[in-house]
């Protein structure tokens, strides 16, 4: 009896699963990497008005402009991959032809591979930035960049002919939804520092969205991913080494997300007390310090 995969048109199977398609995937990665690089350089070198109208006194230092450029590029990435992962997860659970382990949805898979390539391009730049500016970003950000880069690259170039591995990527990628509001916090402070009410609304939304996406939905996704990885290992589709790495990474991220959520919550409360009449704890930007722990 012919397998379900045999019913997939040859052109789609060739395009999605054979090595020549890797060239197309790498083309997406390189194109968006250079696009991100050019945008970052343009923002980092943009002219800024003088502070208080005093000639020669720049309103932003080079480091401050670099942070703004990084957050701006990160914001584009977060919005795009949030859409891509949301679309894939919705189709995965509710669309026609739900996942059955046979690889019968090549069109949807190819569409999502585009967003994985987009994310790989971003994390190449993120890895370079965290390496060059290690003293500023630290080991946590560098670790996050390495895990995301190699995890997404593995999923993009070493995928089996079914969509289970794409689901393992789509779940964690969807966590980037909270990054939108994290980046807003930095962008609002740069673009509209006097709009404290907007920063307060965004800070509250960040905590709520982070809790929903990374804890409520995130923990369920982690549990589902771990079960699927173990089943795939038991059936011989995934090696013990890869299965162990995925289970360990997903489990640790579930714990880390809880720690980050607590840090964001306390940081938000301290920031609101500072800006809206409460006693200051003497530390500048408490929520900012907490947010540095969150990607």
VORO-556472 format. One record per residue: residue number from 1; residue in one letter; x, y, z of N, C-alpha, C, O in turn. Coordinates in steps of 0.001 Angstrom, whole numbers. Layout:
N
  num  residuo     n.xx     n.yy     n.zz    ca.xx    ca.yy    ca.zz     c.xx     c.yy     c.zz     o.xx     o.yy     o.zz
  NUM        A        X        Y        Z        X        Y        Z        X        Y        Z        X        Y        Z
...
***
This chain:
295
  num  residuo     n.xx     n.yy     n.zz    ca.xx    ca.yy    ca.zz     c.xx     c.yy     c.zz     o.xx     o.yy     o.zz
    1        X      860    -1194        0        0        0        0      891     1237        0     1772     1354      852
    2        X      684     2163     -933     1550     3344    -1006     1395     4212      228      307     4313      796
    3        X     2467     4827      632     2443     5695     1800     1764     7006     1465     1589     7351      297
    4        X     1383     7729     2500      747     9037     2320     1705     9996     1623     1272    10823      821
    5        X     3010     9896     1920     3978    10802     1319     4063    10602     -182     4359    11543     -918
    6        X     3803     9367     -650     3874     9098    -2077     2809     9862    -2844     2951    10082    -4047
    7        X     1738    10273    -2161      673    11029    -2810      999    12503    -2966      297    13223    -3676
    8        X     2057    12957    -2310     2475    14339    -2445     3123    14529    -3805     3985    13732    -4175
    9        X     2742    15559    -4572     3361    15780    -5887     4882    15826    -5808     5459    16353    -4857
   10        X     5512    15261    -6832     6968    15167    -6844     7609    16541    -6724     8618    16691    -6034
   11        X     7042    17544    -7381     7632    18874    -7347     7670    19435    -5932     8650    20061    -5530
   12        X     6597    19206    -5180     6548    19722    -3810     7521    18979    -2911     8178    19590    -2069
   13        X     7618    17668    -3082     8564    16912    -2260     9993    17307    -2586    10829    17411    -1688
   14        X    10282    17530    -3874    11624    17945    -4273    11951    19319    -3723    13059    19550    -3238
   15        X    10986    20240    -3794    11201    21600    -3349    11374    21669    -1839    12166    22470    -1340
   16        X    10641    20837    -1109    10631    20946      347    11727    20122     1017    12239    20510     2067
   17        X    12094    18978      411    12865    18027     1200    14258    17712      677    15066    17145     1413
   18        X    14567    18060     -566    15847    17637    -1113    16909    18704     -946    16574    19881     -810
   19        X    18204    18323     -953    19290    19284     -723    19269    20524    -1598    19614    21592    -1093
   20        X    18884    20469    -2900    18884    21717    -3668    18043    22817    -3044    18348    23999    -3207
   21        X    16979    22440    -2327    16146    23462    -1712    16887    24192     -604    16535    25320     -261
   22        X    17915    23555      -38    18695    24231      990    19302    25526      469    19459    26490     1218
   23        X    19644    25545     -827    20188    26770    -1407    19169    27890    -1340    19517    29037    -1059
   24        X    17886    27555    -1601    16845    28562    -1498    16655    29044      -77    16438    30234      151
   25        X    16733    28142      873    16589    28526     2277    17743    29417     2713    17533    30413     3406
   26        X    18950    29069     2313    20104    29897     2660    20034    31253     1970    20517    32255     2498
   27        X    19429    31277      787    19239    32550      107    18348    33487      897    18610    34687      980
   28        X    17286    32931     1483    16406    33726     2349    17180    34243     3552    17063    35412     3920
   29        X    17970    33367     4162    18736    33752     5353    19708    34883     5031    19748    35888     5741
   30        X    20488    34727     3967    21490    35738     3619    20841    37058     3212    21340    38129     3560
   31        X    19731    36987     2477    19055    38212     2041    18595    39029     3226    18820    40238     3279
   32        X    17954    38379     4173    17437    39117     5324    18540    39504     6303    18419    40503     7012
   33        X    19619    38713     6346    20738    39112     7199    21314    40443     6737    21539    41341     7550
   34        X    21554    40575     5434    22126    41818     4923    21116    42962     4987    21498    44117     5175
   35        X    19844    42650     4833    18820    43691     4982    18805    44202     6422    18734    45409     6651
   36        X    18871    43285     7395    18932    43691     8806    20185    44504     9093    20142    45498     9819
   37        X    21306    44070     8514    22569    44764     8741    22513    46194     8208    22943    47128     8886
   38        X    21985    46367     6999    21897    47704     6414    20962    48602     7223    21252    49781     7426
   39        X    19854    48051     7680    18924    48840     8496    19571    49227     9819    19436    50364    10272
   40        X    20268    48288    10432    20931    48570    11714    21986    49663    11545    22074    50573    12369
   41        X    22783    49577    10485    23819    50579    10252    23193    51950     9980    23708    52966    10445
   42        X    22092    51983     9234    21430    53255     8943    20893    53898    10218    21007    55111    10395
   43        X    20311    53097    11104    19775    53634    12354    20895    54017    13319    20801    55019    14027
   44        X    21949    53212    13338    23048    53490    14255    23797    54763    13871    24347    55444    14736
   45        X    23819    55083    12592    24547    56269    12119    23624    57443    11794    24054    58417    11175
   46        X    22380    57356    12202    21445    58431    11874    21807    59702    12654    22268    59622    13793
   47        X    21599    60866    12042    21841    62120    12773    20750    62351    13809    19589    62007    13583
   48        X    21117    62928    14934    20149    63231    15983    20252    64695    16344    21337    65272    16269
   49        X    19149    65311    16736    19179    66728    17105    19989    66962    18365    20120    66073    19207
   50        X    20527    68153    18486    21329    68493    19663    20445    68582    20895    19279    68966    20817
   51        X    21008    68228    22006    20279    68242    23261    20032    69682    23708    20965    70465    23888
   52        X    18765    70008    23881    18412    71330    24368    18800    72432    23403    18873    73598    23790
   53        X    19053    72071    22130    19402    73083    21146    20830    73569    21241    21191    74532    20564
   54        X    21659    72936    22061    23046    73349    22231    23897    72674    21175    23958    71446    21106
   55        X    24544    73464    20365    25344    72909    19280    26518    72100    19830    27208    72522    20757
   56        X    26722    70928    19234    27856    70100    19632    27557    69154    20769    28391    68318    21117
   57        X    26367    69273    21361    26012    68363    22451    24984    67371    21932    23794    67674    21855
   58        X    25450    66207    21585    24575    65225    20952    23530    64728    21938    23802    64569    23128
   59        X    22317    64482    21418    21242    63996    22284    21400    62521    22598    20850    62047    23592
   60        X    22134    61782    21779    22336    60365    22003    23792    60003    21758    24417    60492    20816
   61        X    24323    59145    22613    25664    58635    22402    25622    57533    21347    24549    57066    20965
   62        X    26792    57127    20884    26868    56050    19906    26274    54768    20465    25595    54032    19748
   63        X    26524    54496    21741    25976    53301    22371    24458    53363    22433    23783    52367    22174
   64        X    23921    54526    22775    22469    54671    22851    21826    54480    21477    20766    53864    21370
   65        X    22460    55002    20432    21931    54807    19090    22036    53344    18665    21180    52843    17936
   66        X    23079    52667    19117    23219    51243    18800    22121    50422    19462    21571    49500    18859
   67        X    21809    50765    20711    20742    50068    21418    19406    50298    20717    18615    49369    20553
   68        X    19157    51549    20302    17915    51852    19584    17842    51065    18281    16800    50492    17962
   69        X    18939    51031    17525    18957    50292    16260    18705    48807    16486    17969    48172    15731
   70        X    19322    48258    17536    19140    46842    17857    17699    46540    18201    17138    45553    17726
   71        X    17088    47392    19032    15705    47180    19432    14749    47341    18256    13740    46641    18174
   72        X    15060    48256    17351    14195    48480    16184    14212    47254    15271    13161    46777    14842
   73        X    15412    46748    14978    15526    45554    14143    14888    44357    14843    14218    43545    14204
   74        X    15095    44248    16145    14482    43170    16919    12965    43252    16890    12280    42229    16884
   75        X    12440    44480    16873    10992    44652    16846    10404    44139    15532     9360    43485    15524
   76        X    11076    44438    14430    10612    43931    13138    10608    42406    13147     9648    41772    12709
   77        X    11698    41829    13653    11792    40367    13728    10672    39791    14583    10033    38815    14188
   78        X    10427    40381    15744     9414    39858    16654     8026    39892    16026     7265    38933    16155
   79        X     7692    40983    15349     6374    41109    14730     6207    40090    13609     5164    39443    13505
   80        X     7238    39944    12763     7146    39036    11620     7034    37584    12072     6176    36853    11578
   81        X     7887    37152    13005     7858    35746    13411     6652    35441    14295     6202    34296    14345
   82        X     6120    36445    14994     4878    36235    15735     3748    35906    14775     2960    34990    15014
   83        X     3677    36662    13685     2664    36369    12669     2892    34988    12063     1954    34199    11947
   84        X     4138    34689    11675     4424    33417    11026     4144    32222    11923     3535    31246    11484
   85        X     4585    32288    13184     4367    31165    14099     2895    31031    14471     2394    29915    14609
   86        X     2191    32160    14636      756    32113    14957      -15    31465    13810     -905    30642    14027
   87        X      340    31848    12599     -318    31277    11425      -91    29781    11347    -1015    29017    11070
   88        X     1157    29363    11595     1457    27932    11503      772    27147    12616      212    26079    12369
   89        X      815    27668    13834      209    26950    14953    -1306    26855    14796    -1907    25836    15139
   90        X    -1916    27909    14281    -3374    27851    14049    -3698    26779    13015    -4619    25983    13198
   91        X    -2934    26769    11935    -3166    25774    10895    -2846    24373    11399    -3491    23393    11026
   92        X    -1842    24306    12248    -1431    23013    12817    -2571    22385    13616    -2817    21182    13523
   93        X    -3270    23217    14407    -4314    22702    15297    -5698    22705    14663    -6506    21820    14942
   94        X    -5985    23702    13801    -7358    23872    13338    -7508    23829    11817    -8627    23743    11312
   95        X    -6402    23888    11087    -6498    23946     9633    -6811    22597     9026    -6906    21579     9712
   96        X    -6970    22627     7704    -7242    21384     6985    -6018    20486     7032    -4886    20955     6914
   97        X    -6250    19209     7202    -5142    18258     7221    -4267    18419     8426    -3088    18738     8268
   98        X    -4779    18215     9653    -3948    18360    10851    -2785    17384    10841    -2798    16381    10127
   99        X    -1789    17693    11639     -574    16894    11641     -853    15447    12027    -1515    15169    13027
  100        X     -336    14536    11215     -498    13118    11518      816    12363    11399      838    11132    11417
  101        X     1935    13123    11275     3241    12489    11234     3631    11947     9878     4664    11287     9759
  102        X     2826    12206     8837     3111    11643     7524     3645    12666     6542     3984    12316     5412
  103        X     3725    13924     6951     4267    14934     6056     3361    15255     4893     3843    15392     3769
  104        X     2058    15380     5118     1105    15601     4034      768    17077     3852     -193    17392     3150
  105        X     1519    17986     4454     1203    19407     4358     2433    20191     3879     2869    21114     4567
  106        X     2996    19848     2728     4249    20475     2305     4120    21969     2052     5069    22713     2299
  107        X     2958    22432     1561     2804    23853     1271     2891    24668     2551     3613    25664     2605
  108        X     2160    24253     3587     2222    24955     4864     3620    24908     5461     4080    25880     6061
  109        X     4290    23780     5295     5648    23654     5809     6595    24639     5127     7405    25287     5789
  110        X     6491    24747     3813     7363    25656     3082     7120    27103     3504     8062    27886     3629
  111        X     5873    27447     3718     5562    28808     4152     6231    29095     5489     6815    30164     5674
  112        X     6153    28157     6417     6746    28383     7733     8266    28373     7666     8923    29069     8441
  113        X     8828    27598     6756    10276    27593     6597    10797    28982     6238    11916    29340     6605
  114        X     9995    29760     5528    10375    31135     5215    10585    31930     6498    11555    32680     6608
  115        X     9687    31774     7470     9792    32516     8730    10948    31995     9580    11573    32763    10312
  116        X    11235    30705     9488    12402    30183    10199    13668    30804     9623    14559    31215    10368
  117        X    13746    30872     8292    14901    31502     7657    15040    32960     8048    16149    33447     8266
  118        X    13918    33658     8136    13921    35050     8571    14483    35169     9986    15243    36090    10283
  119        X    14106    34234    10854    14571    34260    12234    16043    33885    12341    16771    34459    13151
  120        X    16487    32926    11530    17910    32566    11512    18749    33774    11125    19797    34019    11724
  121        X    18297    34533    10125    19019    35735     9699    19164    36722    10846    20224    37320    11028
  122        X    18094    36892    11620    18150    37819    12757    19132    37338    13812    19915    38132    14334
  123        X    19102    36049    14134    19939    35548    15223    21407    35431    14829    22270    35362    15704
  124        X    21708    35407    13541    23112    35522    13137    23641    36880    13575    24713    36980    14172
  125        X    22871    37929    13268    23266    39267    13697    23271    39416    15194    24145    40077    15755
  126        X    22295    38804    15854    22213    38876    17310    23429    38221    17952    23981    38733    18926
  127        X    23844    37077    17393    25024    36378    17905    26271    37239    17742    27082    37341    18662
  128        X    26425    37860    16572    27589    38724    16333    27597    39895    17315    28633    40226    17891
  129        X    26429    40518    17499    26331    41671    18393    26635    41290    19839    27358    42001    20537
  130        X    26078    40160    20284    26306    39724    21667    27754    39311    21895    28250    39393    23019
  131        X    28434    38870    20850    29844    38502    20965    30724    39740    21025    31598    39853    21884
  132        X    30483    40675    20096    31289    41897    20045    31067    42754    21290    32017    43316    21836
  133        X    29817    42855    21738    29474    43677    22908    29170    42782    24112    28180    42976    24818
  134        X    30042    41804    24326    29802    40843    25416    29748    41529    26773    28944    41150    27624
  135        X    30591    42532    26985    30606    43219    28274    29280    43905    28558    28910    44089    29718
  136        X    28570    44282    27515    27289    44953    27684    26136    43953    27835    25279    44112    28704
  137        X    26126    42926    26984    24990    41996    26965    25159    40823    27920    24182    40350    28501
  138        X    26380    40356    28086    26617    39288    29045    26345    37896    28498    25917    37722    27357
  139        X    26608    36907    29353    26528    35513    28922    25103    35043    28679    24881    34138    27875
  140        X    24112    35656    29377    22734    35216    29201    22240    35504    27795    21652    34636    27151
  141        X    22476    36720    27313    22055    37080    25966    22823    36273    24920    22250    35851    23915
  142        X    24115    36059    25155    24917    35288    24208    24425    33847    24153    24324    33268    23072
  143        X    24122    33269    25301    23604    31907    25353    22283    31803    24592    22067    30861    23829
  144        X    21405    32782    24810    20121    32789    24118    20323    32840    22607    19650    32129    21860
  145        X    21261    33692    22156    21516    33822    20723    22036    32530    20129    21622    32137    19038
  146        X    22947    31859    20839    23531    30609    20344    22459    29523    20244    22361    28837    19226
  147        X    21656    29365    21297    20621    28324    21299    19601    28569    20195    19239    27647    19464
  148        X    19133    29823    20071    18136    30136    19046    18706    29942    17646    18040    29376    16778
  149        X    19938    30409    17420    20539    30312    16100    20706    28862    15658    20271    28491    14568
  150        X    21331    28046    16495    21593    26669    16095    20317    25824    16121    20178    24890    15330
  151        X    19387    26144    17023    18124    25418    17044    17308    25650    15790    16809    24698    15190
  152        X    17166    26911    15382    16400    27222    14183    17128    26757    12920    16492    26293    11974
  153        X    18457    26879    12904    19219    26429    11741    19086    24913    11572    18939    24421    10454
  154        X    19137    24188    12671    18948    22733    12612    17566    22395    12072    17424    21508    11230
  155        X    16555    23093    12550    15206    22829    12080    15008    23188    10617    14188    22579     9931
  156        X    15755    24172    10138    15593    24622     8757    16297    23703     7765    15768    23440     6685
  157        X    17480    23214     8118    18304    22480     7158    18342    20972     7392    18765    20222     6513
  158        X    17902    20521     8568    18044    19094     8878    16694    18484     9241    16601    17607    10100
  159        X    15652    18968     8570    14305    18535     8917    13959    17213     8244    14343    16965     7101
  160        X    13231    16373     8965    12731    15132     8405    11524    15430     7518    10964    16523     7604
  161        X    11105    14483     6661     9970    14727     5771     8624    14660     6486     7726    13961     6018
  162        X     8461    15340     7566     7173    15556     8221     7280    16850     9014     8366    17418     9134
  163        X     6181    17308     9544     6185    18632    10155     6287    18612    11672     6010    19631    12305
  164        X     6670    17504    12275     6773    17485    13728     7897    18395    14221     7745    19066    15241
  165        X     9022    18424    13506    10120    19280    13927     9766    20758    13765    10229    21594    14541
  166        X     8944    21084    12755     8508    22476    12601     7636    22897    13773     7695    24049    14204
  167        X     6843    21995    14284     6025    22309    15458     6917    22562    16669     6619    23434    17485
  168        X     8009    21806    16793     8925    22037    17906     9531    23435    17839     9872    24014    18870
  169        X     9666    23979    16633    10212    25326    16469     9128    26388    16629     9373    27445    17209
  170        X     7937    26108    16117     6859    27100    16131     6458    27493    17546     6161    28659    17805
  171        X     6448    26522    18470     6069    26832    19852     6980    27865    20493     6504    28919    20914
  172        X     8296    27590    20581     9211    28597    21151     9271    29887    20339     9435    30963    20914
  173        X     9141    29802    19014     9169    31023    18215     8009    31945    18585     8151    33167    18555
  174        X     6871    31363    18930     5698    32164    19283     5914    32955    20572     5182    33907    20839
  175        X     6902    32575    21365     7210    33344    22582     7660    34762    22249     7591    35651    23098
  176        X     8120    34977    21014     8570    36302    20614     7450    37341    20670     7712    38540    20572
  177        X     6208    36890    20828     5099    37839    20978     5362    38813    22113     5097    40008    21984
  178        X     5885    38305    23228     6158    39181    24376     7311    40131    24104     7392    41194    24719
  179        X     8212    39762    23185     9350    40616    22862     8896    41920    22212     9583    42937    22310
  180        X     7744    41891    21552     7203    43112    20950     7036    44186    22010     7414    45337    21794
  181        X     6473    43820    23150     6211    44797    24207     7484    45115    24995     7620    46201    25559
  182        X     8403    44167    25028     9696    44442    25655    10453    45490    24854    11014    46423    25429
  183        X    10476    45350    23543    11127    46341    22698    10409    47690    22764    11048    48742    22733
  184        X     9086    47652    22855     8329    48901    22996     8826    49718    24174     8898    50945    24102
  185        X     9169    49035    25260     9606    49726    26457    10842    50580    26185    10931    51716    26652
  186        X    11787    50038    25434    13000    50779    25094    12724    51844    24037    13241    52958    24122
  187        X    11907    51498    23040    11626    52442    21966    10820    53632    22473    11075    54767    22068
  188        X     9851    53390    23356     9050    54489    23898     9905    55435    24731     9708    56649    24692
  189        X    10850    54886    25482    11716    55738    26302    12597    56623    25434    13000    57709    25851
  190        X    12896    56155    24224    13729    56947    23319    12892    57938    22515    13304    59082    22327
  191        X    11729    57514    22042    10928    58328    21138     9948    59250    21861     9696    60365    21401
  192        X     9400    58805    22970     8410    59616    23696     8613    59442    25206     7752    58872    25877
  193        X     9736    59922    25749    10056    59698    27169     9077    60342    28138     8975    59906    29284
  194        X     8352    61372    27705     7423    62051    28610     6055    61379    28669     5236    61733    29517
  195        X     5794    60429    27799     4495    59748    27775     4501    58583    28765     4524    57420    28363
  196        X     4481    58893    30029     4578    57850    31056     3354    56944    31064     3451    55760    31387
  197        X     2210    57501    30712      995    56679    30694     1108    55572    29640      648    54451    29858
  198        X     1733    55901    28480     1921    54898    27436     2909    53827    27895     2710    52639    27640
  199        X     3967    54253    28568     4939    53293    29082     4315    52402    30147     4639    51218    30239
  200        X     3416    52974    30955     2759    52183    31996     1837    51129    31383     1817    49979    31822
  201        X     1071    51532    30360      179    50585    29689      985    49475    29023      631    48299    29113
  202        X     2075    49860    28353     2913    48868    27689     3566    47923    28696     3657    46720    28450
  203        X     4027    48470    29844     4648    47629    30858     3673    46604    31421     4024    45440    31614
  204        X     2450    47045    31680     1427    46123    32183     1105    45064    31133      976    43882    31453
  205        X      977    45496    29875      682    44550    28793     1810    43546    28623     1563    42371    28352
  206        X     3062    44011    28783     4213    43115    28689     4111    41995    29710     4301    40827    29371
  207        X     3813    42338    30954     3719    41326    32006     2590    40335    31706     2767    39125    31848
  208        X     1425    40857    31291      273    39991    31012      545    39079    29812      325    37870    29886
  209        X     1024    39661    28708     1283    38869    27505     2384    37851    27759     2293    36712    27303
  210        X     3430    38257    28490     4508    37325    28817     3957    36127    29587     4303    34983    29296
  211        X     3093    36399    30578     2518    35314    31366     1664    34374    30534     1708    33159    30723
  212        X      882    34938    29607        5    34110    28780      808    33300    27763      631    32089    27635
  213        X     1695    33992    27041     2411    33353    25923     3492    32393    26405     3643    31296    25868
  214        X     4243    32814    27425     5408    32010    27828     5122    31049    28982     5859    30084    29185
  215        X     4055    31311    29736     3735    30404    30835     2507    29552    30524     2605    28326    30461
  216        X     1355    30188    30328      128    29414    30106      231    28609    28809      149    27381    28826
  217        X      409    29307    27694      553    28610    26415     1926    27949    26313     2054    26836    25801
  218        X     2957    28652    26809     4322    28156    26679     4559    26841    27388     5183    25939    26829
  219        X     4071    26717    28613     4274    25468    29337     3534    24313    28670     4035    23190    28626
  220        X     2340    24593    28153     1601    23538    27437     2364    23123    26188     2440    21936    25868
  221        X     2932    24103    25480     3733    23779    24295     4960    22967    24668     5308    22010    23977
  222        X     5625    23347    25771     6803    22600    26224     6448    21156    26524     7168    20235    26139
  223        X     5323    20965    27222     4880    19611    27571     4597    18799    26308     5000    17641    26196
  224        X     3896    19428    25357     3563    18735    24107     4814    18397    23316     4942    17296    22781
  225        X     5741    19357    23242     6978    19134    22487     7789    17997    23095     8298    17140    22371
  226        X     7911    17984    24414     8677    16925    25074     8067    15555    24796     8790    14601    24512
  227        X     6733    15451    24876     6075    14176    24591     6332    13733    23160     6616    12561    22911
  228        X     6234    14672    22213     6445    14314    20814     7896    13912    20548     8159    12982    19786
  229        X     8827    14615    21178    10239    14269    20996    10519    12863    21528    11216    12081    20881
  230        X     9988    12548    22687    10194    11218    23262     9576    10130    22390    10156     9058    22217
  231        X     8385    10417    21837     7756     9447    20941     8570     9277    19665     8727     8163    19167
  232        X     9089    10387    19137     9899    10323    17922    11182     9537    18162    11641     8797    17292
  233        X    11753     9704    19347    12961     8939    19687    12638     7454    19819    13401     6602    19363
  234        X    11497     7148    20449    11118     5747    20623    10871     5058    19279    11114     3860    19138
  235        X    10384     5822    18290    10117     5238    16975    11331     5284    16057    11272     4801    14926
  236        X    12442     5870    16540    13667     5899    15760    13800     7066    14809    14746     7104    14022
  237        X    12869     8039    14853    12949     9170    13931    13922    10236    14413    14380    11053    13615
  238        X    14248    10244    15710    15167    11231    16277    16177    10490    17142    15809     9600    17910
  239        X    17453    10858    17017    18495    10186    17794    18374    10545    19269    17763    11548    19637
  240        X    18972     9704    20099    18934     9956    21533    19631    11254    21901    19189    11959    22808
  241        X    20717    11578    21205    21460    12807    21502    20614    14042    21220    20525    14943    22054
  242        X    19982    14083    20023    19149    15229    19668    17929    15309    20586    17557    16390    21041
  243        X    17321    14177    20849    16147    14167    21730    16508    14692    23122    15752    15459    23718
  244        X    17669    14272    23634    18092    14738    24954    18338    16237    24982    17955    16911    25938
  245        X    18975    16765    23937    19225    18201    23866    17921    18989    23834    17779    19995    24529
  246        X    16967    18526    23021    15699    19254    22900    14933    19228    24213    14431    20259    24660
  247        X    14840    18065    24829    14113    17955    26093    14757    18822    27164    14052    19499    27912
  248        X    16078    18815    27252    16766    19619    28246    16559    21108    27995    16283    21862    28927
  249        X    16690    21538    26730    16543    22952    26396    15128    23438    26656    14931    24504    27240
  250        X    14142    22662    26225    12740    23062    26412    12382    23096    27891    11707    24020    28345
  251        X    12829    22097    28645    12540    22075    30079    13168    23239    30819    12531    23852    31675
  252        X    14425    23550    30492    15092    24677    31147    14439    26007    30780    14318    26890    31628
  253        X    14022    26155    29531    13377    27389    29122    12046    27589    29835    11668    28725    30123
  254        X    11333    26508    30124    10081    26627    30869    10336    27199    32262     9570    28032    32746
  255        X    11414    26748    32904    11772    27256    34228    12262    28704    34148    11892    29542    34969
  256        X    13103    28983    33141    13640    30331    32976    12528    31333    32709    12567    32451    33223
  257        X    11539    30948    31913    10421    31847    31636     9674    32220    32911     9219    33355    33053
  258        X     9545    31287    33827     8908    31597    35105     9743    32597    35894     9206    33535    36483
  259        X    11050    32396    35903    11936    33328    36621    11863    34724    36006    11820    35723    36724
  260        X    11851    34787    34674    11761    36078    33995    10425    36768    34272    10362    37989    34421
  261        X     9371    35978    34337     8042    36547    34603     8001    37192    35982     7462    38287    36144
  262        X     8562    36524    36958     8609    37086    38307     9443    38367    38324     9062    39358    38946
  263        X    10592    38336    37630    11453    39516    37580    10750    40689    36899    10860    41827    37357
  264        X    10039    40424    35823     9310    41486    35132     8200    42054    36001     7980    43265    36029
  265        X     7503    41177    36710     6417    41637    37568     6904    42572    38659     6328    43640    38864
  266        X     7958    42182    39359     8509    43045    40410     9081    44328    39814     8936    45405    40392
  267        X     9730    44212    38659    10290    45396    38014     9208    46384    37616     9397    47593    37746
  268        X     8071    45885    37131     6969    46768    36735     6407    47512    37942     6154    48715    37872
  269        X     6213    46799    39041     5675    47437    40255     6625    48517    40757     6177    49607    41113
  270        X     7919    48239    40794     8892    49227    41253     8920    50443    40340     9031    51578    40802
  271        X     8817    50192    39041     8856    51293    38083     7639    52189    38225     7755    53411    38127
  272        X     6468    51596    38454     5255    52399    38623     5325    53225    39902     4883    54373    39913
  273        X     5864    52672    40964     6013    53433    42214     6968    54599    42027     6768    55674    42593
  274        X     7991    54385    41242     8987    55427    41016     8414    56588    40204     8649    57755    40519
  275        X     7658    56255    39154     7195    57281    38224     5882    57934    38633     5582    59039    38180
  276        X     5105    57287    39465     3780    57806    39772     3576    58075    41253     2517    57778    41806
  277        X     4599    58639    41896     4412    59171    43242     4823    58276    44375     4765    58691    45532
  278        X     5249    57030    44081     5688    56163    45152     7112    56469    45552     7767    57305    44931
  279        X     7594    55810    46570     8965    56013    47018     9926    55348    46062     9725    54212    45632
  280        X    10953    56066    45746    11990    55510    44881    12922    54632    45692    13238    54936    46843
  281        X    13358    53542    45083    14294    52662    45785    15738    53046    45515    16665    52338    45909
  282        X    15921    54188    44831    17275    54673    44590    17937    54070    43383    19074    54411    43059
  283        X    17229    53163    42701    17793    52528    41520    17086    53076    40285    15864    53224    40265
  284        X    17854    53364    39286    17289    53927    38078    16860    52793    37156    17636    51887    36852
  285        X    15589    52866    36714    15120    51897    35715    15060    50492    36252    15705    49599    35702
  286        X    14291    50261    37332    14220    48920    37891    13663    47928    36887    14166    46811    36761
  287        X    12613    48342    36167    12038    47441    35171    13012    47211    34035    13048    46132    33444
  288        X    13809    48236    33729    14816    48071    32684    15817    46991    33064    16200    46172    32228
  289        X    16242    46987    34330    17190    45972    34780    16552    44582    34705    17213    43620    34313
  290        X    15258    44467    35081    14594    43185    34993    14430    42733    33554    14550    41549    33241
  291        X    14153    43698    32681    13911    43352    31280    15169    42866    30593    15074    42141    29602
  292        X    16339    43231    31074    17576    42768    30454    17740    41262    30568    18531    40659    29843
  293        X    16982    40651    31490    17053    39211    31639    16144    38483    30655    16187    37257    30564
  294        X    15307    39243    29905    14268    38638    29098    14551    38840    27627    14872    39950    27203
  295        X    14436    37773    26835    14538    37895    25378    13179    37559    24808    12997    37587    23591
***
